[in-house]
Amino acid sequence: MQIRTLIFSVFLMLFFTAASQAQDLKFGHVNVADVVLLMPEYKNITTEMEAETKKLEAQLTSMREELQKIELEYENSYETYTEQQRAAKEEEYAAMQQRVQEFYAGAQQSLQTKQQELQVPVLDKLRAAIEAVGEEKGYLYIFEVNSGLTLFQSEKSEDITAFVKTKLGI
């Protein structure tokens, strides 16, 4: 009989302990886009990416102008060219056109790589701030509200966006 009473007492104790701990669980959510857009580092990324884009666009424009020059020269001198000259100009035009296409593809890849490289430190800083707020405020989980993964958001989930902004000094 005492074993049953002891088991029942342990069960009740575990049940009430679990119930009291469940009440202490804290969930938060953050709007990462709102925070990132205000970070000075993000503004620097935008400025740097615009400068890099303009530089590559200038190079591409120069290459396209050279391509148009070859085409115009070919059209204006077509009648005076020999077959060999025409073939050489057509080859030159095709090669230049290929270089333009390759440069364009490489420029797009370069811009994507540069943007990713610039974003990593910003996202790491943001993640560290969110983790710090989570630790300080005792959150069990913090969800990103715009990710599309949050299927339900209770009134009990606290918006920590302001805390994260404060932690980042923005």
Secondary structure, DSSP 8 states (H G I E B T S, - for coil): -HHHHHHHHHHHHHHHHHHHHHHH--EEEE-HHHHHTT-HHHHHHHHHHHHHHHHHHHHHHHHHHHHHHHHHHHHHHGGG--HHHHHHHHHHHHHHHHHHHHHHHHHHHHHHHHHHHHHHHHHHHHHHHHHHHHHHHT-SEEEETTSS------TTSEE-HHHHHHHHT-
